[in-house]
Amino acid sequence: MTKKYIVELTTDERSELENLVNQGKIAAYKRLNAQIFLKADISTNGRGWTDQKISEAFNVSVKTIERVRQRLVEKGIEGAINRTKSQKCYPQKIDGEMEAHLVALTCSEAPEGQARWTLRLLADQMVELKYVDSISHETVRQVLKKNEIKPWQKKEWCIPPEENAEFVCSMENVFEGKVFLQKKLYPRIEIYKKPYDEAHPVVCMDESSKQQIKEVRQPIKTAPGQAECYDFKYERNGIEDKVF
């Protein structure tokens, strides 16, 4: 059968494709398309391989080779090397009004029994409130990303009663104390580097303490471009200890 789409490259086109193939970092499909064109080229400097021979050499189907030859003839080198963008048009799932409802819902209090909003909870609540007939958690994620909202993220923030030099100085002393403790306790880690001694085995124990805390200042809720902020002060309501 006579080929309908013939690959006949100019000197400049061959040079461009050869440079593309020899590049260190390039998408695999771009390199493959360039190699197919160079082998299928019937010009004076080309190889003039058959589709079957190209198929065996690069482990691609003959149909694929026929399609890329067609793209070269119809769209040129640039259009043939790159992948064809999808022409499908998908209806917009959520408009500006629905997006505003979703943002407002995300910045509101989580349902009773839930520590925070999750993507699936938000999707279900949007349907329950009849803002939308159906919506996936992935669509919710994209909207929140667009508006820079991260309901799962919290940021500890010091909210001083008054911003003054004495308060800042006190906080610096606390930070310096933490650094000192870390340096003082660090040598104990060396014990884990000692070789194993059967007569004197090392028994490792660990403790995990979980405080039951209550906020004393109202946290600042999540907003576009801002994570939820909560004060470092809290009220203790007991503690749980676990020893391993």
N, C-alpha and C positions, 0 to 999 in steps of 0.2 A: 504494500500500500504506500502511495506517495505521501510524503510528509507535507502537511499543510503549512506548518510554521517552521521555517528554516532559520537556523542560527548561523549568521554570517557576521562576524565581529570585525570592526575596524581596528587598526593598530592601537589607537588610544583606548578603545574599549577593552582590548586584551590586556593592555598594560594596567588598566584600572582593576580588572578582575584578578590579575596575578598578584598585584599589591595587596588586594583584599585577602587572598588565600594565604599569603605569607605573613599576615599580621599575627602578632602574638596572642592578643586577646580579642576575640570576635565571637559572636553568637554562632553556634554550630550550624543552624539552618542557613545562615548567610554564606558561610564557607562552602557548604554543600551545594547550594545553588550556583555559586561562582564556579566551582569545579565542574559541575554539569555543563555549564555554558562553554567552558574552555575545551572540554572533551568533545562536545557536539559541534563546535565551530567548523564550518566547511571552507573557511577562507584559506588563503595560501599558507598562513602560519598555523592553521588549526589542525586538530587531529582527525576530525570528521568521523568520530565513533558512532556506531549505531546505538539506538536506545537500549537494545538488549545488552550490549557490551557495557554500557554505562551502568545499567541496572545491576549487573553482576559485579562490577568494580566497586560500587558504592553502597550496595545492598539496599537499593530503593526500587520501588515498583516502576514499571514502564509508564503507567498512568500518571505518576507523579512527575516523571521527566517530561511527558507530553504537556502537562499543565504549566510547568515552569517555562518551557519553550514558548508556549502561547503567550504567557505574561510578558516575556522578553519582546516579542514582536509587537504586542499591543501597547505595552506601557514603558518600554525602554529598560535600560540597565537598573536604574534606581527603583522603579516599580516592581521589577522582577526579582531583585535581590531581597527586598523586604517583604514581610508577610502582608497579605491583603487584609485590610481592616474589615470587620464585620459590618454589613450594611443593615443589619436588623435594628429596628427601633423598638425599644421597650417602653411601655407606658410608665410614667412617673408614679411611684407607689405612694409617695407622701409629699404633699404640697407645703407651702409656707405656713398655713394655718395649723396643719397637723404637726409640723415640726415645732411650732411654738408651744403646742400642747405637750409634746414629748419633753421638751426642755424644761417646761414648768413642772411637769410630773417628776422628772429626775431630780430637780432641786427641792422637792417636797419631802416630807417625812416618809420613811419606808413603811410598808404595811406592818401591822402588829405581829410580833414574833419573828421579824426579819431585821437583821442588823443594818442592812443596806439594800439598795435596789440592785437587782441583777438584770442583765439584758433580757432574759426570758420573762422575768416578772414585769418589766416595763412593757414588753410586747403584749403580754396577756392583759395588763391593765388598760392599755390603749384600746384593745378590742372590747373589754368589759365596759369601759366608759363610752363606747360607741363613737370614738373619734375616727376609727378606721375599721373596715370589715375584717381585714386580716393583715398581719405584718410579721415578718420574721425577725428573730433576734439579730441577724446580720444587718438588716436594714436599720435597726435601732442603733447598732454599733457604728454604722457609717454616719448617721445623723449626729451622734454624740461626738464622734471624732471631728466632724466638720465644725462643730461649735465648741471644741476643746473642753468637753465635759468628761470627767472621769469619776463616776460615783463610787467606784471601788477603791479610790485612792484617798488617803488621809495624810495630812501634814501637821506635825506638831509645831505649834507656834506660841511663842511667849507673848502673852498679852498683859503688859504691865499696867497697874492701876494708874501710875503716872510715869511718863517718860522723863527720867531725871538721871543725873550723873551717878547718884548713890545706887540706884537700881542696877545700872549697867555695870558698875564696879563689882557689885555682889555677884552678878551672873558670871563675870570673868573669873572670880575666885572659885566658883563652882566648877567651871570648865578646867581650870588649872589643877584642881584637886583630882578630877577624873584622870587626867593625863598622868599625874603622879602615881595614882593607884595602879594604872596599867603598867607603868615601868617597874613598880615594886613587885607586882605579882608575876611578871614575865618570866623570871628565872625558874619558877616552878614547872614551866613547860619542859625544861631540860630533862626532867626525870623520865619522860616518855621516850627519850632518845637513847636511854641506857640499854645495853644488850640484855637479852632474856636470861634470868637466873632462876633455875628450877628450885633452888633452895630458898630463894627469897622472891617469890612471885609478887608482882604488883597488882593490887586489886583496885580497880577504878570504880568510884561511885560518883553519881551526879544527882543533883537536886534541881527540881524545877518548881519555882514559886509563881503562882498566878494570883494576882490581886483582884479582888472584886471591887471595882472603883465606881465612883459616881461623879459626874461632871459638876463643878461648882460655878462655872461660867458657861453661858450659852454658846455652843460652837457656832462658827460662821459657816453657813451652808454652802454646798457646791454651787458654783456659778460658771458661766462660760469663761474658759481660760484660767480658772482658779479651782484648786482642790479644796476639799472641806478642811477647815482650820479649827483646831481645838486647843484650848489652853493647857499649859503644862501642869497647872494646879488641879487637884482632884481630892475627893473625900473617900477615905478607905472604908470599905464595908466587909472586912474580913479578908482572909487569905487562904489559899489552898497550896499544900506542899506535897510534892511527889518525889520519892527517892528511888533511883534506879541502880 
